[in-house]
Amino acid sequence: MKYVVVGASAAGLSALQAIRELDPHGDVTVVDEETRPAYSRVLLTHYIAGTVEDRDLFLVEEEFYRKCGVRALLGVRATGLDPDGRQVDLTDGRVLRYDRLLVATGARAVVPGWSAPGAGGDRGGTGETGVTGLRTRDDAVRIRRAALAGHSVVIVGGGPVGVKLACALRELGVTPTLLVGSPRILSQVADREASLILERHLVRCGVRVRCGVEVSEVIRGPLGTEGVVLSDGSVLPGRLVVVCKGVEPRTELVRGHVAVRRGVLVSGGMQTSVPEIYAAGDVAECPDIWGEGTRVSAIWPHASRQGKVAGTNMAGGRDLFPGVLPRNAMDVLGTPFVSMGVLDAPAEGGWRSVSRRRGDSYLRLVIRGDSVVGAVLVGCVRMAGPIQAAIRRGGRGWEELVAP
Ligand SMILES: Cc1cc2nc3c(=O)[nH]c(=O)nc-3n(C[C@H](O)[C@H](O)[C@H](O)COP(=O)(O)OP(=O)(O)OC[C@H]3O[C@@H](n4cnc5c(N)ncnc54)[C@H](O)[C@@H]3O)c2cc1C
């Protein structure tokens, strides 16, 4: 059996291991456009803060692939797919034939128009200043260098990556400015109360936060990037502008060949609409735990679990992903924050929420009918595990979780 895996990160690596366990002699090739072995994106902000060394970012060593008997083509991109001929074209001119293909191409940082190459100028360059995203190790290296060189940093986007970066820069002694288009930080992953607690904490810790503003233009001068013009007309100085406006699944390899919505649509077995093609990780859109819809989940543990499921099924085993339960967890400069599941309780239809607040410690459960379906925790997150387990079991018996 010939297997091709495109993408050697959380999803791709777990798939390789699962394939090898079931098919020790299969012909396995992994392709990744990164030139070095897989690393942890989760640790990138810790690397920027200086609490994790560069060498500790890597998940596997150079010999890993050889030891597993896997052909690794690094520094090469898959550019074309022929599902009828079952082959993948690579940038180096090679054509790979497959019996089973896994698309584990992840996601890329969204590039708003004002920051696109040309508009934003030196985006993607190797210099310390300019405009960058935060998705790759190269991005992280650039941000850390800029911060250490004393350049002012503007972060655009108040989602989890933007907030994690703001925290990392503070740990490094830099005072970043966090620009947030929404009226509050973490608006997609926290409720209003949690956002406000965390925003106040960030400000107390020295992060400058401005909500309700968008960037309309990057200012370029003789020194390169010098700042940004905001939607209210004001100007903010900044030598490095980091765009953290979310991610989009990298579906381009398979778009037009398999069913794609926001991500590549897959079953619980991570199979696409073409049976011999699988997808897993940030590129995949799969059923949620309630069986009510499909979601792109974009977190490491899901990518890794989905990769394992895909690899097992590709090699003839049987495994099922239990469904996406959206989740976020982070440490906001010493204040832990966790959210999961559904965060809004509509006014009608048997929804309600139960909350408890003591100082800056906050817990809110979202209840549908008799079942807990979502939660937000700030400060004390001890109950996050039991709440998650309860949601996965169907959500009954939640009253015990908030007993005083
Ligand atoms: C700064 C940051 C912090 C994060 N923090 C957290 C966190 O705290 N907790 C958490 O759970 N998640 C976190 N995440 C998200 C997590 O990193 C992702 O969910 C995870 O990396 C997804 O893994 P993946 O294998 O699906 O894709 P990716 O990690 O995106 O890897 C995809 C790989 O495919 C390769 N590729 C893509 N297209 C091609 C092609 N055509 N040809 C060849 N190679 C290709 C890419 O080079 C890449 O190596 C964070 C992400 C970032 C960027």
The ligand as a Gaussian input file, in Angstrom:
#p B3LYP/6-31G(d) Opt

LIG

0 1
 C        1.038000      31.017000      17.934000
 C        0.101000      29.850000      18.053000
 C       -0.290000      29.416000      19.306000
 C       -1.157000      28.335000      19.436000
 N       -1.513000      27.941000      20.688000
 C       -2.303000      26.858000      20.826000
 C       -2.632000      26.381000      22.131000
 O       -2.254000      26.955000      23.146000
 N       -3.398000      25.254000      22.223000
 C       -3.834000      24.586000      21.105000
 O       -4.496000      23.554000      21.241000
 N       -3.548000      25.023000      19.866000
 C       -2.795000      26.136000      19.691000
 N       -2.478000      26.576000      18.432000
 C       -3.079000      25.878000      17.271000
 C       -2.297000      24.618000      16.895000
 O       -0.947000      24.947000      16.717000
 C       -2.897000      24.010000      15.634000
 O       -4.211000      23.586000      15.933000
 C       -2.078000      22.832000      15.117000
 O       -0.783000      23.242000      14.757000
 C       -2.754000      22.193000      13.904000
 O       -1.965000      21.159000      13.427000
 P       -2.088000      20.659000      11.926000
 O       -1.190000      19.477000      11.822000
 O       -3.503000      20.504000      11.550000
 O       -1.559000      21.862000      11.012000
 P       -0.279000      22.785000      11.050000
 O        0.376000      22.760000      12.375000
 O       -0.702000      24.090000      10.487000
 O        0.713000      22.083000      10.013000
 C        0.432000      21.944000       8.655000
 C        1.713000      21.615000       7.932000
 O        1.427000      21.409000       6.556000
 C        2.422000      22.010000       5.758000
 N        1.799000      22.298000       4.450000
 C        0.675000      23.002000       4.215000
 N        0.365000      22.975000       2.894000
 C        1.334000      22.244000       2.311000
 C        1.570000      21.834000       0.960000
 N        0.720000      22.163000      -0.033000
 N        2.663000      21.102000       0.684000
 C        3.540000      20.750000       1.678000
 N        3.358000      21.096000       2.973000
 C        2.270000      21.814000       3.285000
 C        2.843000      23.253000       6.547000
 O        4.170000      23.641000       6.206000
 C        2.733000      22.751000       7.982000
 O        3.957000      22.250000       8.458000
 C       -1.633000      27.659000      18.269000
 C       -1.233000      28.106000      17.006000
 C       -0.372000      29.185000      16.889000
 C        0.050000      29.632000      15.517000

